[in-house]
Amino acid sequence: MNIGRLILNTRAYKVLEKDIASNNFSHAYMFVSNDMLYLQKLEQYILSRIFCQSNRMPCLECVECRRVLNNSQPDVMIYPKSDKFNVNEVSNLIGEIYLKPVEKDFKIFVLNNCDEMNTQAQNKLLKILEEPPANTHLLLFCKNKSSMLNTVLSRVKLLETPPISPEEIFDVIKDEEDVNFAKVAAFNSFGSLQRAEEILHKENFLKILDFCYLVCLKLNTEKDLPQVLSKFNSFKDNLEDILNLLQLLLRDCIMERNGLSKLTVYDSEKISKINEGFLEKSLAKLILAINNCRMKLKFNCNSQAVFDILCLDIINYKKKNL
């Protein structure tokens, strides 16, 4: 996965890089993203930047970088050390934070999953953030800053990363798999590298995509319903994926009709075939129908019933039925 260029170009990394280069390395940073894979990689690149011996910082290859990546640098402490980031973990952290560095003249404390700390643990951490020991730096990583106390947030340098664009994710994963499949994964990732990676390794995702093509191409009359509904039984636990793929397929159809084929994601030949069965206004209405399906799922409607209604909508919006 070619993720380095993406990480180095994010604002979070650039701000920290600037602070280090200008000898303005803050005592505490908080990095926020709902993408755990991105946070993991960002953590690796930041630690490598701090300890790297190379002129190509971070190189990820020198002895110091390898020590960081292997969690064998004694002046880097990573928390939590157990499954839960509780008060005991913070107490242990406080016990270590006042110890002298082993090799360097500074220490780095990495706090992962900070948003899992309860109020008591955060209040205990607050004392360190208010009066940190000299030459000690804390790097906090979390998915959801709303779980953090305002008093904690006010004592860290907050660096949030918005969802990554599908184009940027595609640039990262395009060498991992078939290019067309990588593009589908990127545009169904919702700005998350982790979700894109999960899609690439989801065994039945291509089968779900083929099923979506079948729904659009072969569902013309109610006589076609039994075949489609029978196949749906294999994917009924993946209805959200089906809705996402169908919506992107229909979006590609609209793009193609408007001469924007370069911006489409799916197989152009299949998009053209799907377009033959619909009027453009019908495509837009079906996209709205899919949004309605999502709303029904949020209200715990039966997935089979939701899909049945969508199938009838598709049939009704076919050219021959208008």
Backbone torsions as a table, in degrees:
resi	resn	phi	psi	omega
1	MET	NA	121.8	-178.6
2	ASN	-88.2	79.3	-172.4
3	ILE	-101.6	-14.2	-174.3
4	GLY	-56.0	-48.4	-178.1
5	ARG	-61.1	-39.0	178.4
6	LEU	-63.1	-48.9	-179.2
7	ILE	-59.3	-47.0	-175.1
8	LEU	-67.2	-19.5	-178.8
9	ASN	-97.4	-1.4	178.3
10	THR	-78.0	150.6	-179.2
11	ARG	-60.6	-38.6	-178.2
12	ALA	-56.6	-47.9	-179.3
13	TYR	-69.6	-41.7	-177.6
14	LYS	-61.8	-40.1	179.6
15	VAL	-63.8	-46.4	180.0
16	LEU	-64.1	-41.7	178.0
17	GLU	-58.1	-44.6	179.7
18	LYS	-63.6	-41.5	-179.8
19	ASP	-63.5	-42.9	179.4
20	ILE	-65.5	-45.7	-177.7
21	ALA	-63.5	-29.6	-178.0
22	SER	-99.3	14.8	-179.4
23	ASN	55.9	37.5	-179.5
24	ASN	-121.7	35.7	-176.5
25	PHE	-66.0	113.0	-175.5
26	SER	-69.2	160.5	179.6
27	HIS	-74.4	-22.0	-177.5
28	ALA	-154.5	131.8	175.5
29	TYR	-124.2	148.0	170.5
30	MET	-124.4	122.7	-179.5
31	PHE	-105.1	124.1	-173.5
32	VAL	-120.4	128.2	173.7
33	SER	-161.0	144.8	177.0
34	ASN	-84.2	7.2	-178.1
35	ASP	-107.6	102.7	-176.1
36	MET	-64.4	-37.0	179.7
37	LEU	-63.6	-42.4	177.2
38	TYR	-60.5	-45.8	-179.3
39	LEU	-61.6	-39.9	179.0
40	GLN	-63.0	-44.8	-179.9
41	LYS	-69.4	-39.4	177.5
42	LEU	-59.8	-43.9	178.4
43	GLU	-57.8	-45.0	-179.8
44	GLN	-61.9	-44.8	-177.8
45	TYR	-68.8	-37.1	179.1
46	ILE	-65.8	-47.8	179.8
47	LEU	-63.3	-39.1	177.7
48	SER	-64.1	-39.3	178.5
49	ARG	-62.2	-38.7	-177.1
50	ILE	-68.5	-37.6	-172.8
51	PHE	-105.9	-9.9	-171.8
52	CYS	-57.2	139.9	177.7
53	GLN	-95.7	-10.0	-173.5
54	SER	-86.2	160.6	173.0
55	ASN	-78.0	-9.1	-179.9
56	ARG	-102.9	50.6	-172.7
57	MET	-65.7	134.3	-10.8
58	PRO	-85.7	134.0	-176.6
59	CYS	-87.3	-25.2	-178.5
60	LEU	66.6	9.6	-174.2
61	GLU	-124.6	-27.4	-177.1
62	CYS	-67.5	172.7	-177.8
63	VAL	-58.5	-44.8	-178.0
64	GLU	-66.7	-41.0	177.7
65	CYS	-61.7	-42.4	-179.6
66	ARG	-65.5	-36.5	177.7
67	ARG	-64.0	-41.8	178.2
68	VAL	-62.8	-47.7	-177.1
69	LEU	-67.1	-25.5	178.8
70	ASN	-94.6	7.8	-179.7
71	ASN	56.8	37.2	-179.7
72	SER	-117.5	13.8	174.9
73	GLN	-86.0	115.0	-172.7
74	PRO	-66.8	-17.4	179.5
75	ASP	-96.8	14.7	171.8
76	VAL	-117.6	119.1	178.8
77	MET	-110.7	125.2	-176.5
78	ILE	-112.3	126.9	178.9
79	TYR	-124.5	153.7	1.0
80	PRO	-79.0	156.3	178.2
81	LYS	-96.0	-6.2	175.3
82	SER	-120.6	-172.6	-176.5
83	ASP	-69.9	-30.8	-175.2
84	LYS	-119.1	140.9	178.4
85	PHE	-90.3	82.8	-174.5
86	ASN	-107.3	-172.3	-178.5
87	VAL	-61.1	-38.1	179.6
88	ASN	-61.5	-38.9	177.9
89	GLU	-62.8	-43.9	179.7
90	VAL	-65.1	-38.4	177.2
91	SER	-61.5	-43.2	177.4
92	ASN	-62.9	-40.2	177.9
93	LEU	-59.8	-45.6	180.0
94	ILE	-62.1	-36.6	177.9
95	GLY	-64.1	-34.0	-178.4
96	GLU	-85.8	-27.3	-169.2
97	ILE	-68.5	-22.9	-179.2
98	TYR	-92.8	-2.0	175.5
99	LEU	-76.2	150.3	-179.4
100	LYS	-72.1	151.1	175.5
101	PRO	-60.1	154.1	-178.6
102	VAL	-86.0	-46.6	-175.4
103	GLU	-118.7	-41.6	-175.5
104	LYS	-92.9	-177.8	174.4
105	ASP	-101.1	17.8	177.6
106	PHE	-150.5	164.9	176.2
107	LYS	-130.4	147.6	177.9
108	ILE	-117.6	127.8	174.7
109	PHE	-112.7	121.1	179.6
110	VAL	-102.9	123.6	-179.2
111	LEU	-115.8	103.6	179.7
112	ASN	-89.3	153.4	176.2
113	ASN	54.3	43.5	-177.6
114	CYS	-60.9	-29.2	-177.8
115	ASP	-70.1	-5.9	175.9
116	GLU	-86.7	-9.6	178.9
117	MET	-70.7	138.2	175.4
118	ASN	-81.7	177.4	-176.0
119	THR	-59.8	-41.3	-178.7
120	GLN	-61.9	-44.0	179.9
121	ALA	-66.2	-40.4	179.6
122	GLN	-65.4	-39.7	178.0
123	ASN	-64.0	-35.8	177.4
124	LYS	-68.3	-39.7	177.0
125	LEU	-65.4	-31.0	-176.4
126	LEU	-56.8	-35.1	-179.1
127	LYS	-62.4	-36.0	178.1
128	ILE	-72.4	-39.9	-179.6
129	LEU	-66.4	-30.5	-179.6
130	GLU	-76.2	-38.3	-178.1
131	GLU	-136.2	71.6	-178.0
132	PRO	-72.4	147.0	174.9
133	PRO	-61.7	154.1	179.2
134	ALA	-63.1	146.6	176.7
135	ASN	58.6	32.0	175.5
136	THR	-123.0	132.1	-177.2
137	HIS	-126.3	134.4	178.9
138	LEU	-110.8	130.9	177.0
139	LEU	-115.7	109.2	-177.4
140	LEU	-101.4	134.1	179.8
141	PHE	-123.4	131.0	178.7
142	CYS	-152.3	158.1	179.8
143	LYS	-88.5	-32.5	-171.1
144	ASN	-136.5	103.7	-176.7
145	LYS	-70.5	-18.3	-179.8
146	SER	-65.5	-16.8	177.1
147	SER	-83.3	-6.9	-177.1
148	MET	-96.0	145.1	177.0
149	LEU	-65.6	143.1	177.6
150	ASN	-59.6	-32.6	179.0
151	THR	-66.2	-32.7	175.6
152	VAL	-71.9	-46.7	-178.4
153	LEU	-60.1	-33.9	-177.1
154	SER	-74.1	-10.5	-176.4
155	ARG	-112.2	12.6	175.8
156	VAL	-126.6	160.7	172.1
157	LYS	-87.8	108.7	-171.2
158	LEU	-87.1	123.5	-179.3
159	LEU	-128.4	104.2	-178.4
160	GLU	-98.6	143.6	177.0
161	THR	-114.4	117.3	178.9
162	PRO	-70.0	168.2	176.4
163	PRO	-52.8	141.7	-178.3
164	ILE	-80.8	143.4	-177.7
165	SER	-69.1	150.9	177.4
166	PRO	-57.0	-35.3	-180.0
167	GLU	-64.5	-41.2	179.4
168	GLU	-67.5	-39.3	178.7
169	ILE	-66.1	-41.1	177.7
170	PHE	-60.4	-40.2	179.5
171	ASP	-61.8	-31.0	179.8
172	VAL	-76.6	-40.5	-170.1
173	ILE	-103.0	-2.1	-171.6
174	LYS	-63.4	-22.4	179.2
175	ASP	-90.6	-4.9	-175.7
176	GLU	-80.9	-36.0	-172.9
177	GLU	-140.9	-171.7	171.4
178	ASP	-53.7	134.1	-173.4
179	VAL	-58.0	-44.6	-178.9
180	ASN	-64.3	-40.0	178.8
181	PHE	-68.2	-38.3	177.5
182	ALA	-61.2	-37.3	179.4
183	LYS	-67.9	-41.3	176.9
184	VAL	-61.1	-44.3	-180.0
185	ALA	-62.2	-42.2	-178.5
186	ALA	-63.9	-41.6	-176.5
187	PHE	-82.7	-6.1	173.0
188	ASN	-110.1	15.2	-174.6
189	SER	-89.4	-15.1	-176.3
190	PHE	56.0	36.7	176.6
191	GLY	77.6	16.4	-176.9
192	SER	-117.9	120.7	175.0
193	LEU	-62.0	-36.5	-179.2
194	GLN	-62.7	-44.9	179.6
195	ARG	-66.1	-39.5	178.2
196	ALA	-59.9	-43.1	179.4
197	GLU	-65.6	-39.2	178.3
198	GLU	-63.4	-40.6	179.1
199	ILE	-62.8	-43.4	-178.7
200	LEU	-60.2	-28.4	-177.3
201	HIS	-109.1	13.3	177.7
202	LYS	-87.6	111.6	-169.5
203	GLU	-57.3	-38.2	-173.2
204	ASN	-98.2	9.2	-175.3
205	PHE	-66.0	-40.0	177.8
206	LEU	-65.3	-34.4	177.3
207	LYS	-66.5	-37.6	177.4
208	ILE	-64.8	-40.7	177.9
209	LEU	-62.0	-44.1	177.8
210	ASP	-61.6	-37.2	178.1
211	PHE	-64.2	-39.2	179.0
212	CYS	-64.7	-38.9	174.6
213	TYR	-60.4	-43.9	179.7
214	LEU	-59.1	-45.3	-178.9
215	VAL	-58.8	-44.8	-177.0
216	CYS	-73.3	-36.2	-173.5
217	LEU	-88.1	-37.9	-169.0
218	LYS	-103.9	-11.7	-177.2
219	LEU	-88.9	91.7	-175.1
220	ASN	-112.7	-34.7	179.2
221	THR	-138.8	171.8	-179.2
222	GLU	-65.4	-19.5	176.6
223	LYS	-65.8	-23.0	-179.5
224	ASP	-85.0	-9.5	-175.7
225	LEU	-60.4	-46.1	-176.8
226	PRO	-55.3	-42.2	-179.3
227	GLN	-63.5	-46.4	-178.2
228	VAL	-67.1	-44.8	-177.6
229	LEU	-67.1	-32.4	177.0
230	SER	-64.2	-43.2	178.4
231	LYS	-69.0	-30.4	-179.0
232	PHE	-61.8	-28.6	180.0
233	ASN	-55.8	-29.5	-180.0
234	SER	-76.7	-18.0	-173.7
235	PHE	-124.0	12.7	-172.8
236	LYS	-63.9	-20.4	176.0
237	ASP	-84.0	-1.7	-178.0
238	ASN	-118.2	30.8	-174.8
239	LEU	-61.3	-36.9	179.2
240	GLU	-62.3	-42.2	175.7
241	ASP	-61.1	-42.0	179.5
242	ILE	-61.1	-45.4	-179.5
243	LEU	-63.8	-40.7	179.0
244	ASN	-64.3	-44.6	-179.4
245	LEU	-66.9	-42.7	178.6
246	LEU	-61.4	-43.4	-177.9
247	GLN	-64.8	-40.0	178.3
248	LEU	-69.7	-34.3	175.1
249	LEU	-60.7	-46.7	-179.4
250	LEU	-66.5	-36.9	176.2
251	ARG	-61.9	-41.0	178.0
252	ASP	-64.0	-37.3	178.2
253	CYS	-61.0	-43.3	179.0
254	ILE	-65.4	-39.9	179.1
255	MET	-62.3	-43.9	-179.5
256	GLU	-63.2	-41.6	179.8
257	ARG	-60.9	-27.3	-177.6
258	ASN	-101.1	20.6	174.9
259	GLY	71.1	26.5	-177.4
260	LEU	-115.8	41.4	-175.7
261	SER	-60.8	-27.3	179.8
262	LYS	-65.1	-18.9	-177.9
263	LEU	-98.2	0.6	-178.9
264	THR	-80.3	161.0	-174.8
265	VAL	-106.2	-39.8	-170.4
266	TYR	-90.2	174.4	179.2
267	ASP	-55.5	120.0	-173.4
268	SER	-63.2	-34.8	-179.7
269	GLU	-64.7	-42.6	-179.7
270	LYS	-71.3	-35.1	177.4
271	ILE	-61.7	-42.8	179.3
272	SER	-62.5	-40.2	179.6
273	LYS	-66.7	-40.1	177.8
274	ILE	-63.4	-41.3	-178.9
275	ASN	-60.4	-29.7	-179.0
276	GLU	-63.1	-24.4	-174.7
277	GLY	-93.4	-7.6	-173.7
278	PHE	-129.9	150.5	165.3
279	LEU	-83.1	154.9	-176.9
280	GLU	-61.9	-38.4	179.9
281	LYS	-65.5	-29.2	177.6
282	SER	-68.7	-37.2	178.5
283	LEU	-61.5	-44.0	179.6
284	ALA	-63.6	-40.2	179.7
285	LYS	-66.5	-35.3	179.1
286	LEU	-69.1	-35.2	176.0
287	ILE	-61.4	-40.5	176.2
288	LEU	-66.0	-37.8	179.0
289	ALA	-63.2	-36.8	178.2
290	ILE	-66.7	-38.7	175.9
291	ASN	-61.6	-37.9	176.8
292	ASN	-64.2	-36.3	176.8
293	CYS	-62.3	-41.3	178.4
294	ARG	-60.9	-41.9	179.5
295	MET	-62.3	-40.7	180.0
296	LYS	-64.4	-37.6	178.4
297	LEU	-65.7	-36.3	178.0
298	LYS	-62.9	-28.4	178.2
299	PHE	-94.4	19.6	173.6
300	ASN	64.4	30.1	173.5
301	CYS	-68.0	150.7	-179.9
302	ASN	-61.6	130.1	-175.5
303	SER	-63.4	-36.9	178.4
304	GLN	-63.6	-43.8	-179.6
305	ALA	-65.2	-40.0	179.2
306	VAL	-63.2	-44.4	-179.3
307	PHE	-68.1	-37.4	177.5
308	ASP	-57.5	-45.4	-179.6
309	ILE	-64.3	-40.8	179.2
310	LEU	-63.1	-41.1	178.6
311	CYS	-60.1	-42.5	178.3
312	LEU	-64.5	-37.1	176.1
313	ASP	-62.2	-42.8	179.9
314	ILE	-62.0	-45.1	179.1
315	ILE	-60.8	-44.4	-177.6
316	ASN	-66.0	-27.9	-178.0
317	TYR	-92.0	0.4	175.4
318	LYS	-66.5	148.0	-175.6
319	LYS	-51.5	-46.5	-172.3
320	LYS	-66.1	-19.2	-177.0
321	ASN	-99.7	0.5	-178.8
322	LEU	-91.6	NA	NA
